[in-house]
Amino acid sequence: MPQTDVCVDTVSRFDSLLTEQTQKRAVDPASVSTAGLSAVIDVMGGIGEDAGSLVLTAPVGHTIRAAALPSTDGKISVELHASPAHEVIAVPADTIAAKDGPDAIRKQCRNEKADWAAPLLYAISRAADEGHIPEIESGLHILIVDGAPELADVGRHHVRVAAALAACCADGLDHAKRMTIAAMCADAIDSFAALRAVRTPLTALTNAPGVPLMQLRFGQPQTLCEPLTLPEGVTIRGLVTRLARPTTHQRMVETRTCSEMGHRLILDILRQDGIPFDAANHKLASVTPPEFVERYRDRMPSKITRDAFVNQFGSLRGLDDGFANPRGIYKIRSRAEHHIYENKRVHDFVTLIARARRTGGDAALIAAGELMYASHWSHSQRCGIGGVEADRLVKLIREEGDAAGLYGAKVTGGGLGGELVVLMRNDDMANAALTRVVEQARSVHKQEVVVYTPIRPAATEIPKSA
C-alpha cells in the first residue's frame, strides 16, 4: 500500500492535550466526558439521501476525538486541533441562544474570524435548549482533535459536531438519542452550508466493531439503519486528490435542489393523470427507472430557470435562500434521472455483496464493481460532480481490473469531487495494483493522492446509557 495512508494516532495527542487542558482549567478529571468517532465516506447513493434513496456509507480509519470540560467563566469555547490548523474561539454563552437562530451565531463567529465553529456552536445551543445535553450557561470548553489527513474530506465537519455533542452527553447515548443527535448535526450544517447529510453523523455514531458498511434510508416511512458485511478478504478503501477544477459547493447545492424540483414535477404529473399517491411518503427514489422512462422523462424539461419554475410550481428549499441563483439554469431532468437510477444501483449492489458472501466467488463482486463505475459516470455526466483527476483515477483502477483484485471505484459525495471509494480484495496483489494506480496518477497530474486506511476495527468510543 502507498505510505500516505498512515492513520494519524489521535489517542496519545488527545490524551496529552486533555491532560494539559484539565490541569490548566483546574477541572476534576471525573467531570470530563469524551467521545471518539470514526470519519465517514459515502460508498453508494450518498447524495440521494434527501431523495429517499438507499445509501451506503463506511467508517474509515481516522478518528475524531472530543472532550467536554465544565467551566464557570460563562463562555462556550472550542479548541480544534486538525492538521495543520489549531483554531480557538470563545464566546459568551448567552450570545449563542438557539432561539436567536443561526444568523446570530454566524455573525458572532464571523466577528471572531471563526466561521468553522458556527455549526458546532449552533448544534450545542440547540442540544442544550432541547434538553439533550446539560445546561451551558455557566460555561463549557470543547476540545476536538481531528486525525484525518489535511487533504481528506471524510465527512469531518459533520463528525466533529457529532463527536462534540456525544462528548457533552455525559449520561451516555441510547439508540434514540444517537438518531436525534445525528439529525441535529445535519440540521446545524445545513443551516450554514445548505447541504444536509444525516447519513454521515449517524454512521459515525452507530457503527459497530467489524461492520465495514452501513445501509441507511430516511423516511418511507421510517429510517433504516443496518450493517452490511463484506465478503471475507474484501475491503473498501478511499482515495482523495486535489482537482484543478473542483466541484463547487454551489454545484452540490444545485444538484440537491434540482432533484427536489424534479420530484415536484413528478408529483404534478401524478395529479394531472389522476393517480393516487401517498404525499407524505412519496420520494423521488420511489420512482423506478422503467416508470420514469414510460411516464415522466419526456414530460419533464431538461432545463428550467428558477423564475419559470417558481412561477409554475412555487418555491422550495434551495430556491429561496442566499444559495440560489435567480437567473440560473437548473438541469432538473438529468439530476432526477441520476437519483432514480442510483437508488436501483444501490439496491442491486447490496444484493450482489450478499451473493458474494454466500458464493465466495468473484462474479458478484465484478458485477458490483460495474455498478460503481456506472454510478461514477452518472455523478460526472448527469450531476457534474468530479473532475479530470478523479476520472483518471477511476480509469486506471478499471484498467488494472478484477484480475488484479480491483473490482470498482467511483466518486463520493465529498472532497469537492476529488474523493473516491474503491471496492477491492485485501491482499498483496490488489494492494500492489492500487499502489501502481496511485503512482501513475501522481506522475501524470503532479498531485498528491492520499489512500485511506481500511475500516477501523474498534467500536465507536462514546458512553452508553445505563
C-alpha positions as CSV (number, residue, x, y, z in Angstrom):
1,M,0.0,0.0,0.0
2,P,1.1,3.6,-0.5
3,Q,2.6,5.0,2.6
4,T,0.3,8.0,2.6
5,D,-2.5,6.0,4.2
6,V,-1.0,6.0,7.6
7,C,-3.7,6.6,10.2
8,V,-2.9,9.5,12.5
9,D,-2.8,8.3,16.0
10,T,-5.0,10.7,17.9
11,V,-5.0,8.8,21.1
12,S,-1.7,10.0,22.6
13,R,-2.1,13.5,21.2
14,F,-5.7,13.8,22.5
15,D,-4.7,12.4,25.9
16,S,-1.8,14.8,26.2
17,L,-3.9,17.8,25.2
18,L,-6.8,16.8,27.5
19,T,-4.4,16.4,30.5
20,E,-3.0,19.9,29.7
21,Q,-6.5,21.5,29.5
22,T,-7.7,19.7,32.6
23,Q,-4.8,21.0,34.6
24,K,-4.9,24.5,33.1
25,R,-8.5,24.9,33.9
26,A,-8.4,23.1,37.3
27,V,-11.1,20.7,36.2
28,D,-11.8,17.5,38.1
29,P,-11.0,14.7,35.5
30,A,-14.0,12.8,36.7
31,S,-16.3,15.6,35.4
32,V,-14.8,15.4,31.9
33,S,-16.7,13.4,29.2
34,T,-15.1,12.2,26.0
35,A,-16.0,10.6,22.7
36,G,-14.2,9.2,19.7
37,L,-15.9,8.8,16.3
38,S,-14.5,7.4,13.0
39,A,-14.5,9.5,9.9
40,V,-17.0,8.5,7.2
41,I,-17.1,8.2,3.4
42,D,-20.1,7.7,1.1
43,V,-19.9,4.4,-0.8
44,M,-23.1,4.4,-2.9
45,G,-26.1,6.6,-3.2
46,G,-24.8,9.3,-0.8
47,I,-26.2,12.5,-2.4
48,G,-29.6,10.7,-2.9
49,E,-30.3,10.8,0.9
50,D,-33.0,13.5,0.6
51,A,-34.5,11.8,-2.4
52,G,-35.2,8.7,-0.3
53,S,-32.5,6.6,-1.8
54,L,-30.9,3.7,0.0
55,V,-27.4,4.9,0.8
56,L,-24.2,3.0,1.8
57,T,-21.6,4.6,4.0
58,A,-18.3,3.4,5.5
59,P,-16.4,4.4,8.6
60,V,-12.7,4.8,7.8
61,G,-9.5,4.5,9.8
62,H,-9.2,8.1,11.0
63,T,-10.7,9.1,14.4
64,I,-12.1,12.5,15.5
65,R,-12.0,12.8,19.3
66,A,-13.7,15.3,21.5
67,A,-13.9,16.2,25.2
68,A,-16.4,18.4,27.1
69,L,-14.9,20.2,30.1
70,P,-17.2,22.1,32.5
71,S,-16.4,25.7,33.0
72,T,-17.5,28.5,35.3
73,D,-16.5,31.5,33.2
74,G,-19.8,31.8,31.4
75,K,-18.2,31.2,28.0
76,I,-18.5,28.5,25.4
77,S,-15.0,27.8,24.0
78,V,-13.9,25.4,21.3
79,E,-10.4,24.4,20.6
80,L,-9.8,22.5,17.4
81,H,-6.6,20.6,16.6
82,A,-6.5,19.4,13.0
83,S,-3.6,19.1,10.6
84,P,-2.3,21.8,10.0
85,A,-4.7,24.0,11.9
86,H,-5.0,25.0,15.6
87,E,-8.2,27.1,16.0
88,V,-9.7,28.5,19.1
89,I,-12.9,30.5,19.7
90,A,-14.5,31.6,23.0
91,V,-17.9,33.4,23.1
92,P,-20.3,34.3,26.0
93,A,-22.8,31.5,26.5
94,D,-25.7,33.9,26.5
95,T,-24.9,35.1,22.9
96,I,-25.5,31.8,21.2
97,A,-29.0,31.1,22.3
98,A,-30.8,28.7,19.9
99,K,-33.9,30.9,19.9
100,D,-31.8,33.6,18.2
101,G,-31.3,31.3,15.2
102,P,-28.2,30.5,13.1
103,D,-27.8,34.1,11.8
104,A,-26.8,35.5,15.2
105,I,-24.3,32.7,15.7
106,R,-22.9,33.2,12.1
107,K,-22.4,36.9,12.9
108,Q,-20.7,36.1,16.2
109,C,-18.3,33.6,14.6
110,R,-17.6,35.9,11.7
111,N,-16.6,38.7,14.1
112,E,-14.2,36.2,15.7
113,K,-12.9,35.1,12.3
114,A,-14.0,31.6,13.1
115,D,-16.7,30.6,10.6
116,W,-15.7,27.0,11.1
117,A,-17.2,27.0,14.6
118,A,-20.7,28.3,13.7
119,P,-22.4,24.9,13.0
120,L,-20.9,23.4,16.2
121,L,-22.0,26.3,18.4
122,Y,-25.5,26.2,16.9
123,A,-25.8,22.5,17.5
124,I,-24.6,22.8,21.1
125,S,-27.0,25.7,21.8
126,R,-29.9,23.6,20.3
127,A,-29.0,20.5,22.1
128,A,-28.9,22.4,25.4
129,D,-32.1,24.2,24.6
130,E,-33.9,20.9,23.9
131,G,-32.5,19.2,27.0
132,H,-30.2,16.7,25.2
133,I,-27.1,18.0,27.0
134,P,-26.7,19.7,30.3
135,E,-27.2,23.5,30.7
136,I,-24.4,25.6,29.2
137,E,-25.0,29.0,30.9
138,S,-22.2,28.6,33.4
139,G,-19.7,27.7,30.6
140,L,-18.3,24.8,28.6
141,H,-15.0,24.0,26.9
142,I,-14.9,21.7,23.9
143,L,-11.6,20.1,22.8
144,I,-11.5,18.4,19.4
145,V,-8.6,16.5,17.8
146,D,-9.2,15.6,14.2
147,G,-6.9,12.8,13.0
148,A,-7.8,12.8,9.3
149,P,-5.2,13.9,6.7
150,E,-5.4,17.6,5.6
151,L,-6.5,16.7,2.1
152,A,-9.3,14.4,3.2
153,D,-13.0,15.2,3.4
154,V,-14.3,12.0,5.1
155,G,-17.4,13.9,6.5
156,R,-15.2,15.6,9.0
157,H,-17.4,18.7,9.5
158,H,-20.4,16.5,10.5
159,V,-18.3,14.1,12.5
160,R,-16.7,17.0,14.5
161,V,-20.1,18.2,15.5
162,A,-21.3,14.7,16.3
163,A,-18.2,14.0,18.4
164,A,-18.6,17.2,20.4
165,L,-22.3,16.6,21.1
166,A,-21.6,12.9,22.1
167,A,-18.9,14.2,24.5
168,C,-21.4,16.6,26.0
169,C,-23.8,13.7,26.8
170,A,-22.1,12.6,30.0
171,D,-25.0,10.2,30.8
172,G,-24.4,8.2,27.6
173,L,-26.3,7.7,24.4
174,D,-29.0,5.2,23.7
175,H,-30.1,4.5,20.1
176,A,-32.9,7.1,20.1
177,K,-30.5,9.8,21.3
178,R,-27.9,8.9,18.6
179,M,-30.6,9.3,16.0
180,T,-31.6,12.6,17.4
181,I,-28.1,13.9,17.6
182,A,-27.3,12.8,14.1
183,A,-30.3,14.8,12.8
184,M,-29.3,17.8,14.9
185,C,-25.8,17.7,13.5
186,A,-27.2,17.5,9.9
187,D,-29.6,20.4,10.6
188,A,-26.7,22.5,12.0
189,I,-24.5,22.0,9.0
190,D,-27.5,22.6,6.7
191,S,-28.2,25.9,8.4
192,F,-24.8,27.2,7.3
193,A,-24.0,25.2,4.1
194,A,-27.4,24.2,2.7
195,L,-26.3,20.6,2.5
196,R,-28.0,18.2,4.9
197,A,-26.3,14.8,5.5
198,V,-27.8,12.8,8.3
199,R,-26.0,9.7,6.9
200,T,-22.6,10.9,8.0
201,P,-23.1,11.6,11.7
202,L,-25.4,8.6,12.0
203,T,-22.7,6.3,10.6
204,A,-20.1,7.8,13.0
205,L,-22.4,7.4,16.0
206,T,-23.8,3.9,15.3
207,N,-21.0,1.8,13.6
208,A,-20.0,-1.3,15.5
209,P,-16.9,-3.5,15.6
210,G,-16.2,-5.4,12.4
211,V,-19.0,-3.6,10.4
212,P,-17.5,-2.2,7.2
213,L,-20.7,-0.7,5.7
214,M,-23.9,0.9,6.9
215,Q,-27.2,0.7,5.0
216,L,-29.2,3.9,5.6
217,R,-32.5,5.2,4.3
218,F,-34.5,8.1,5.6
219,G,-38.3,8.1,5.6
220,Q,-40.5,5.7,3.7
221,P,-42.0,5.5,6.4
222,Q,-39.2,5.1,8.9
223,T,-35.4,5.3,9.0
224,L,-33.4,2.2,8.0
225,C,-30.0,1.8,9.8
226,E,-28.5,-1.6,9.3
227,P,-24.9,-3.0,8.9
228,L,-23.7,-4.7,5.7
229,T,-20.9,-7.1,5.9
230,L,-18.4,-7.5,3.1
231,P,-17.2,-10.9,1.9
232,E,-14.1,-12.2,3.7
233,G,-10.9,-10.8,2.2
234,V,-12.7,-7.9,0.5
235,T,-12.4,-4.3,1.7
236,I,-13.4,-0.7,1.0
237,R,-10.7,2.0,0.7
238,G,-10.9,5.7,-0.1
239,L,-8.7,7.8,-2.3
240,V,-8.6,11.6,-2.5
241,T,-6.7,14.0,-4.7
242,R,-6.9,17.7,-5.5
243,L,-8.8,18.7,-8.6
244,A,-7.6,21.5,-10.9
245,R,-11.3,22.4,-11.2
246,P,-13.0,21.2,-8.1
247,T,-16.8,20.7,-7.8
248,T,-18.1,23.9,-6.3
249,H,-20.3,24.0,-3.2
250,Q,-22.9,25.7,-5.3
251,R,-22.9,22.7,-7.7
252,M,-23.6,20.3,-4.9
253,V,-26.4,22.5,-3.6
254,E,-27.9,22.8,-7.1
255,T,-27.8,19.1,-7.6
256,R,-29.9,18.6,-4.4
257,T,-32.2,21.4,-5.4
258,C,-32.7,20.0,-9.0
259,S,-33.7,16.6,-7.6
260,E,-36.4,18.3,-5.5
261,M,-37.6,20.3,-8.4
262,G,-37.8,17.1,-10.5
263,H,-39.8,15.4,-7.7
264,R,-42.1,18.4,-7.6
265,L,-42.8,17.9,-11.3
266,I,-43.4,14.2,-10.9
267,L,-46.0,14.8,-8.2
268,D,-47.7,17.3,-10.5
269,I,-47.8,14.8,-13.3
270,L,-49.3,12.2,-10.9
271,R,-52.0,14.7,-10.1
272,Q,-52.7,15.5,-13.7
273,D,-53.0,11.8,-14.5
274,G,-55.4,11.3,-11.5
275,I,-53.0,8.7,-10.0
276,P,-53.4,8.4,-6.2
277,F,-50.2,8.6,-4.1
278,D,-49.1,8.9,-0.5
279,A,-47.8,12.5,-0.5
280,A,-46.2,12.1,3.0
281,N,-44.0,9.2,2.0
282,H,-43.6,9.6,-1.8
283,K,-39.9,10.2,-2.6
284,L,-38.0,10.7,-5.9
285,A,-36.4,7.4,-5.3
286,S,-39.9,5.8,-5.1
287,V,-39.9,6.0,-8.9
288,T,-38.4,3.0,-10.7
289,P,-36.3,3.5,-13.9
290,P,-38.9,1.9,-16.2
291,E,-41.6,4.1,-14.6
292,F,-39.5,7.2,-15.1
293,V,-38.9,6.4,-18.8
294,E,-42.5,5.4,-19.6
295,R,-44.4,8.2,-17.7
296,Y,-42.2,11.1,-16.7
297,R,-39.0,11.6,-18.7
298,D,-40.4,13.0,-21.8
299,R,-42.8,15.3,-19.9
300,M,-40.0,16.8,-17.8
301,P,-38.0,19.7,-19.3
302,S,-34.3,19.0,-19.4
303,K,-33.7,22.6,-18.1
304,I,-35.7,25.3,-16.5
305,T,-34.9,28.7,-15.0
306,R,-35.5,29.4,-11.3
307,D,-38.2,32.1,-12.1
308,A,-40.0,29.8,-14.5
309,F,-40.1,27.0,-12.0
310,V,-41.2,29.2,-9.1
311,N,-43.9,30.9,-11.2
312,Q,-45.4,27.5,-12.2
313,F,-44.8,25.3,-9.1
314,G,-43.9,27.6,-6.2
315,S,-40.7,27.8,-4.3
316,L,-38.8,25.2,-2.4
317,R,-35.7,24.8,-0.4
318,G,-32.6,26.0,-2.3
319,L,-34.6,28.4,-4.5
320,D,-35.5,30.9,-1.7
321,D,-32.2,31.5,0.1
322,G,-28.8,33.0,-0.4
323,F,-27.5,29.9,-2.2
324,A,-30.0,30.3,-5.1
325,N,-29.1,31.8,-8.5
326,P,-32.2,33.8,-9.7
327,R,-31.0,33.6,-13.3
328,G,-29.6,30.1,-13.0
329,I,-30.5,27.3,-15.3
330,Y,-31.4,24.1,-13.4
331,K,-30.9,20.8,-15.2
332,I,-33.7,19.0,-13.5
333,R,-34.1,16.0,-15.8
334,S,-30.6,14.7,-15.6
335,R,-30.4,15.2,-11.8
336,A,-33.7,13.5,-11.2
337,E,-32.6,10.7,-13.5
338,H,-29.4,10.2,-11.5
339,H,-31.2,9.8,-8.2
340,I,-33.8,7.3,-9.7
341,Y,-31.2,5.1,-11.3
342,E,-28.7,5.4,-8.4
343,N,-31.3,4.1,-6.0
344,K,-31.7,1.0,-8.2
345,R,-27.9,0.6,-8.4
346,V,-27.5,0.8,-4.6
347,H,-30.2,-1.9,-4.0
348,D,-28.5,-4.1,-6.7
349,F,-25.1,-3.5,-5.1
350,V,-26.3,-4.7,-1.7
351,T,-27.8,-7.8,-3.3
352,L,-24.6,-8.6,-5.1
353,I,-22.5,-8.1,-1.9
354,A,-24.8,-10.6,-0.1
355,R,-24.5,-13.0,-3.0
356,A,-20.7,-12.7,-3.0
357,R,-20.7,-13.6,0.7
358,R,-22.7,-16.7,0.0
359,T,-20.9,-17.9,-3.1
360,G,-17.3,-16.9,-2.3
361,G,-16.6,-16.2,-6.0
362,D,-15.7,-13.1,-7.9
363,A,-18.6,-12.9,-10.3
364,A,-20.9,-10.9,-7.9
365,L,-18.1,-8.6,-6.9
366,I,-17.2,-7.9,-10.5
367,A,-20.9,-7.0,-11.1
368,A,-20.9,-4.8,-8.0
369,G,-17.9,-3.0,-9.4
370,E,-19.6,-2.4,-12.7
371,L,-22.4,-0.6,-10.7
372,M,-19.8,1.6,-9.1
373,Y,-18.4,2.6,-12.5
374,A,-21.9,3.3,-13.7
375,S,-22.5,5.4,-10.6
376,H,-19.3,7.4,-11.2
377,W,-20.3,8.1,-14.8
378,S,-23.7,9.3,-13.6
379,H,-22.2,11.6,-11.0
380,S,-20.0,13.1,-13.6
381,Q,-22.3,13.3,-16.6
382,R,-25.7,13.8,-15.0
383,C,-24.7,15.9,-12.0
384,G,-21.4,17.5,-12.9
385,I,-19.6,16.1,-9.8
386,G,-16.0,15.1,-10.2
387,G,-13.1,16.2,-12.3
388,V,-10.4,15.1,-14.7
389,E,-8.1,13.8,-12.0
390,A,-10.8,11.8,-10.4
391,D,-11.9,10.3,-13.7
392,R,-8.3,9.3,-14.5
393,L,-8.0,7.5,-11.1
394,V,-11.2,5.6,-11.9
395,K,-9.9,4.8,-15.4
396,L,-6.6,3.5,-14.1
397,I,-8.4,1.3,-11.5
398,R,-10.6,-0.1,-14.2
399,E,-7.6,-0.9,-16.4
400,E,-6.0,-2.9,-13.5
401,G,-9.3,-4.6,-13.2
402,D,-10.7,-7.5,-11.2
403,A,-7.9,-9.8,-12.3
404,A,-5.7,-7.6,-10.1
405,G,-8.3,-7.5,-7.3
406,L,-9.7,-4.0,-8.0
407,Y,-13.4,-4.5,-8.6
408,G,-14.8,-1.0,-8.9
409,A,-14.4,2.7,-8.0
410,K,-16.5,5.8,-8.0
411,V,-16.5,9.4,-6.8
412,T,-18.1,10.0,-3.3
413,G,-20.2,12.9,-2.2
414,G,-17.3,14.6,-0.5
415,G,-13.9,16.1,-1.3
416,L,-15.2,18.6,-3.9
417,G,-15.3,15.8,-6.4
418,G,-11.8,14.5,-5.7
419,E,-12.7,11.8,-3.2
420,L,-13.2,8.3,-4.4
421,V,-14.1,4.9,-2.9
422,V,-12.7,1.6,-4.1
423,L,-14.0,-2.0,-3.7
424,M,-11.1,-4.4,-3.7
425,R,-9.6,-7.5,-2.4
426,N,-7.4,-7.0,0.7
427,D,-4.3,-8.9,-0.5
428,D,-0.8,-8.2,-1.7
429,M,-1.8,-8.3,-5.4
430,A,-4.6,-5.8,-5.1
431,N,-2.6,-3.5,-2.8
432,A,0.2,-3.6,-5.3
433,A,-2.3,-2.7,-8.1
434,L,-3.6,0.2,-6.1
435,T,-0.1,1.4,-5.5
436,R,0.6,1.4,-9.3
437,V,-2.6,3.4,-9.8
438,V,-1.6,6.0,-7.2
439,E,1.9,6.4,-8.6
440,Q,0.6,6.8,-12.2
441,A,-1.9,9.4,-11.1
442,R,0.7,11.3,-9.1
443,S,3.1,11.3,-12.1
444,V,0.6,12.5,-14.6
445,H,-1.2,15.2,-12.5
446,K,1.7,16.2,-10.2
447,Q,-0.8,16.0,-7.4
448,E,-0.7,14.1,-4.1
449,V,-3.1,11.1,-3.8
450,V,-4.0,10.0,-0.3
451,V,-5.2,6.5,0.4
452,Y,-7.4,6.0,3.5
453,T,-6.8,3.1,5.8
454,P,-9.4,0.3,5.9
455,I,-12.3,0.3,8.3
456,R,-11.2,0.8,11.8
457,P,-11.8,-2.3,14.0
458,A,-12.8,-0.5,17.2
459,A,-16.3,0.4,18.2
460,T,-17.5,3.9,18.4
461,E,-16.0,5.3,21.6
462,I,-18.8,7.0,23.4
463,P,-20.5,6.3,26.7
464,K,-23.7,4.2,26.6
465,S,-26.8,4.8,28.6
466,A,-27.2,2.6,31.7
